[in-house]
């Protein structure tokens, strides 16, 4: 899943291993760490969701959910042509 609404360059793609495969995007190194606390009900809800929908990577799920919310809000708040 891609979150960045900025322009993508041809250099952002690696050549596929064979001609029938899809090119992969270059991965950005994650060098910043964030931690946060959840109360018991929030943790129970998160664990139920992860179990019900068989989420394999909890950190990826939380990171994507967070970034979707952040980017959606930033796009809503950005100025438009008629503002």
Secondary structure, DSSP 8 states (H G I E B T S, - for coil): -----S---GGGEE--SSTTS--EE--------------HHHHHHHHHHHHHTT-S-HHHHHHHHHHHHHHHHHHHHS--TT-
